Amino acid sequence: MEKMIKRVLVFGIVLFLGIFAQESWAAIADSTMVYKFDFGSGKGAKGYTKVSDRDIYRCDKEYGLICDSEIVSKSRSGKDKLTRDFITSDAPFLFMVKVPIGRYKLTVTFGDSKGESETTVKAESRRLMLENVKTEFGEVITKTFVVDVRSPRLDQSRQIWLKYRETSFLNWDNKLTIEFNGKRPCVSSIKIEPAGDLPAVLLIGDSTVTDQEYEPWAAWGQMVTRFFKPSIVVANYAQSGEGLKSFKQEGRLEKTLKELNPGDFVLIQFGTNDKVPGEFHVEPFTGYKEELKYYIDTIQAKGGKPILVTPINFRSFDEKAQIINKLGEYPEAMRQTSREENVPMIDLNAMSKKLFEAMGPQGTKNAFVVYPADTFPGQIKALSDGIHQNPYGAYELAKCIVQWIIDHDMELKEFIVADFPGFEPSKPDLFESFHVPYSPSIDINRPAGGE
């Protein structure tokens, strides 16, 4: 696992340095191009590029695989060249392909004609796309999802200000990365094609929203992708440590607006870092509300549809096991802004309070980055973070978001997947029933923000 992490980091840094190299393969590639890959050891299907266990990714290649364990190519009998062979591994593996910046529809075929399979799919910086896709013995199925592939560029001479850690993040490099994980991932083929003019939901906010690059950190923005149909794309521009003023100053709001098309939705969650003293501090009922109004006005001016999201509670309990409000008046200031500006709001602050109190002081240890020493490689001290969630906690918060959308009959409701089972925050899913496997990239260093 450590070798795989290092390889991904090296590739990320090298490819980041190539973002501005217009002569690169991705930069000059036709943005209307369709990429088709046939996985396995058999003869390739017509029109598809063959990918076997020998096609390991290197920086000078256009595509390839990365795995810290053995990747196995399998071939079965059958007439369909595309589905009779596949690749699998007993460890998570990545498939990387250099593509131009854009939004893509991916069609993936799973299964084994002589066995069962179970695959979880994540994209880029651990965005959950498909959860525990199971095939019975001999079954082959196809799933579709959409992925946003981005660049930090604002124009030919400027880019957003990236934090040091971001420079190697998979979200910002010059390629599309797909992670295949699970008990027995079996992948037969991938078709990657431009997604066209799909509507989008853009996410902006802080570390509790962003696509966290490394385990065990996670945020609801990288989990909520699993609950949207492929008829809409989720583009997450949130980043750790951000407040309303810093997000604007670093060019992140400008980047969001450049990617925004009329009719797109923008979910806005700030507050955790806005309250921190310093250069970017704003008071709740003055500067905070003024900044929120600026965001609302600029988004609406481009034809976008802003939706406010109140900030998540911390893992902080009183003697009666009730959540202690560590966010002061910021959630209420956002509620006021929602009413005054007649803008929809998702009250994640209220829902997270209900959720965490239902879990209790002990149960919330399963939802936050709270781990004893030696849980992860190189972790000599216990981790005890009361602000940042792990994958289970982020997943439960994502379900809160989706349930609010449904309960309040918001426009986004039509884009929610049909298999969403419904969610009651006062009755959280059992931690033992959560089966989204860890990704191979691990970093125990705490994300920025929320000090």
N, C-alpha and C positions, 0 to 999 in steps of 0.2 A: 504493500500500500504506500509506504514512504517513497519508493522509487517512482510510483505512478504520479504522486503529488508533485515531486520535483520535476518530472518530465512535463506535466501540464503547466507548471509555473514557467519553465524555460520557454516552452512554445508560446505561452501567453505574452511574455516580455518581448520575445523576438517579433511576434506578429504585431504587437502594439507598435513597435518601432517602425513597422512597415505600413501602418495605417495611411501615412501621407505619401507613400510611394505609388504614384499614379501608374507606373509601369507594372505593378504587381498583377498577378493573374486575376485576382478578384476585382481589382479596380477596372480592368479593361474588359471583363467578361460581360456578355450581353445580359442585361437585367431581365430579359424575357426568357432566358434559357431555362429549360427543364432538365433536371439532373435525375438520372435513374440508375439505381444500383441493385444488383442481384447478388445476394450473399450466399456463400457455400462453396462446396468443392466440385459441383457438377458443371456441366456446360452452361454457359450464360444464356439467358433469354435474349431474344432479338431486341436490339435497341437499348439494352441495359449494359452498364459497365460492371464487370465481374469483380467481386471483392471476396477474397479468401482470408484465411488466418495469416497468410504471408504479407498481406497489405498493411504494414504497420505505418502509422503516420510519422512523417518527418516534415520539417519546415520547408523543404524544397519540393514537397509533394502537394498535389491538389486535394487529396483525400486520403483517409486511412484510419486505422484502428489503434487504440491505446488500451492496454490492460496490464494489470500487475500480476496476472496469472495467465495460464494458457488459454488461448482462444482456439476453439475447435470448429473446423469446417465439417459439416455432415452432408451426405447425399443419400437420398432414398430413391426407390423405384417410383415411377410415375411418368405420365405424359407431360405434365405442366412443368416446364423447365424453371419457371419462376418460383414455384412453391415446393418443389420436391427436395430442394436443398436449403440449408440455413447455416448460421453460425451460432455458437453458444459458448458459455463459459461458466465456471463455478464461482466467478467473481464479477463485480460490475465492470463493464467495458464501455469505452467511448468511441463514437464514430464522428470524425471531424471532416468537414469539407469546406473549402474556400468558396464563398459565394459573395456576390455584390451585396451591399447594404440594402435591406428591404424587408418585406413581410412575406413569409412563405407558408404554403400549405404542404404539409407532409402526410403522405399516405404510406403506412407501414404494415407489412404482412407478418403475422406471427404464427407459429405452430410447428408441429412435427407429426408427420404421417405415421410414425411408429412410437409416439410417446406423448406425454403431456408437457405443457409449458406454463410458466407464470412470469410475467414481465411487467416491471414498472419503468416508465419512461420519464426522464427529465431533460430539459433543454437549457443550453447556455449555462447561466449561473444557477443551476439546481431548480429551475422552474418545473414544478410538477405538472406534467401534461397528461399522462395516462397512469392510472393506479391499478396495480395488480390485475393486469389483463391475463385471464386464464383461458387455456384451450384444453379441451378433453383429448383423450388418446385419438390421434389421427385427424384432429380438427385443425383447420387453417382459417384464420380470420384476419380482416383488414380494419385498421383504425385510422382516423384522420384527425389532425390537430394543426393549429397555426402557430408560427413562431415569429417574433419580431427580432430581426438582426440589425444591430445599430452600430453607429460610430460616434465618437465624442465630438466630431466636427460641428461647428456652427456655420462656417463658410470655408472658402479656400485658404484663408489665412488665420482663422481663429478656431479654438475648440473650447469646450467647457473646462473649468479647472478641476482636474482629477486629483483626489487624494493619492498619496504614494501607493497605498495597498491596491487601489483600483487599477493601476497600470497593467497588472497581470490578470485582471478579472476576465473571464470568458465572455461577459456581456459586452466588452469593449474591443474585442479583437476582430480580425478580418476573416472570420470564419463562422460557420454554424457547427455547434457541438451538440450531439445527442448522446445521452447516457442511458444505457440499458442495464437494468438492475433486476433483482428479484431472485426467487428460489431457482428458477431454471429459465432464463431468457432464451428464446429461440426466435431469431430474426431472419426472415427470408428475403425481404426486399424493402427498399425505401425509394419513394418517388418524391422529389422536391420541386415544387413549381411555384411561380409567383402567385400570391394570394389575391391579387386584384384589388379592387376598391372596397375592401371590407370596412365596416365601421370599426372603431377602436375604443377601448377603455384605457386611458392613460392614468397611471398611478404616480402621484408625487407625495413625498413625505420623508420620513426619517428611517432609522434602523429597524423599527418595528413594522415597516412596510416593504423595504427594499428586498431585492434578490440577494440574500446573504450568500456569499461565495463558498463559505466553508462550514462544514459540520463542526460542532453541534449547534451552531447558531442558525436561526431561521426566522422568517417573518411572513405575515399573512399574505403579502403581495405575491410571493412565489408559490403559494399553495392555492390561491383562489383561481389560478389558471385552470386547474383541473375541473372546475365547476362551470366553465363557460363552453358553449358550443363552438365548433370551428367556423361559425358564421360571424364571429367577432374576434378581433385580436387584442390581447392584453399586452400593453407596453409599459414596463415598470421603470420609471425614471427616478424613483426615490433613492436616497443614499443615506448611509449612517452618518450621524452627527449633524444633520441639516435642520435648520429652522427656516422660517419664512424669509428672513432677510439674507441669510447666507445662501440659500437655494437660488435666490434671485441674483446675488452678487457674483456667484460662480458661473453664471451663464446657464444654469440648469432649467430655469423657467423659460428662458429664450429658446433652449433646445426643445423643450416640451411644446412650446407654441409653434415652432417650425414643423414639428411632426403632426400637429393638430389639424384635422380637416373639419369642415362644417358638419355638425351632427355628432361628432365624437364626444365621448364622456370623459371627464377628468375628475378622479377621486383625490381629494386634498386632505391629508392628515398631518398636521403639525401641532406642536405644543410642548412636547417633552423637552426639546432643546431651546425653545423660545424663552422658557422661564429661567434658563441658566444665566447667571450674571456674566457680563462681558460685552464685547463689541456688537453681538447680534441679539442681545436681550431686548424684548419688547414687553411692556406691561399688558395684562390681559384685556382690559376694557378700553385701552387707547391704541397703542402701537400695534398690538396683535390684531385687533378688529380692523384697523386701517389697512394693514398688510393683507388680511384676508379679502377685504373689499377690493384691493388692487388686483389680486389674483382673479377674483370673480369677474371683474370688469374686463381684464385683458383676455381672459378665456372666452367670455361671451362676445367680445368684439370680433373674434375670429370664428364665431358661429359654434363654439364649443358649449358643452353642457356641464357646468361645474356641480360637483356633489361634495359637500363637506363631510368629513369623517372625524368624530371626536377622538382624542388620543386615548390610548389603552392605559388602564390602571397598572400600577406596579404590583409586584408580589410583596405586599406589606399589610399585615394583619394586626388588629388590636386584640385585647384579652378575650373578646367575645367571638373571635374568628371572623370579624367583619373587616372588609377592605378599608385601609386608611387612605384618604385622598392625599396623594403626594403631588398632584397636578394643580392644586390651588384653584383659581377661578378660570383657568384656560378652557376647560370643557364648557362651562357655562357661557363664556364669552363667545365661543363658537356657536352654541345654540342660539344665542341672541342674534348673531350675524345671520344665521340661517333664516330666522324669522324676519329680520329687518330687510334682508336682500331678496326674500322670497326664493331661496335656493334650497334644493333638497338636501337632507342630511341623514347620515347613518350614525346613530348614537352608539358607537363601539365602546365608548367609555362606560355607558350604562350596562351594555351587554357583557363587557369583560368583568365588571363588578359582580354581576350575577353568576357568570361562569366560574370565576376564581373562588367565590364564596361557596359555590357548590362543590368545588374540588377540595377546598379547605387548605389550611397551612401545610399539611403533609402531602395531599394530592397534587398541589401546585408544583411540588418539587419535580414531578414528572413532566410538567409543561414548560418549565423554565430551564435555563442552563445552570442546573444544580447537579453536580456529579462529584463523587468521591475521587480522591487522588488515584492516579493510574488507570482511570477509565479509558483514556486516549493516549496514543504514543507521545512521550515527552511531557506528560502532565504530572508533575511531581507534587502539585498542590491541589487541594479541592477547588472546584469551581462553584461559586455561589452568586449568581447574578439575578437580581430581582427585577430587571427591566426587560431583558431579552429572552424571547421564547426559543425553545428547541422545536424540531419538526412537529411533534405532537401538539404542543401549545399553539404553534402557528396555524396548523391545520384546523384546530377547533375555532380559532378566531376567524379564519377564512369562512368557516361554516356560519359563524355569526353574521358576517357581512352578507352572505348569500341569503340567509333567512330573513334579514331585515329587508333586503330588496324585494323578496317575495311577499312578506307580510304587509309592506307599505305600497305594494302594486307599482313599483318604480318602473321606468321605461326599460331598464336593463333586465327586467324579469323575463322577457321573451328570449333572452340569450342564455338562460340557465339550463344546464343539461337536464334531460328528462329523468335521469336516474338519481337526482339529488333526493335523499330520503327525508329531508326536513330535519330541523335541529332545534332543540330547546336548550338554551344555555344553562338553565338550572338542572339539566340532566345530561351532563357531558358524556361523550363516548368513553368507555372504559379504556384506560391506557393500554391494557393487555390486548385490546382488539385492534390497536393501531399497527398497520403493517407496511408503512412506507419505509423501505430500507435506507440506511445511511449511504450517502455518496462517499467516494473514496477520498475526496479532498477535505482535509481536516486542519484546523488551525485553532488552537486554544486561546489565542490572543483576543481580547475583548474588542468588539466593534466600537467605533467612535460614538460619542453622544450619551446623553442622559446622566451626566455626572451629578 
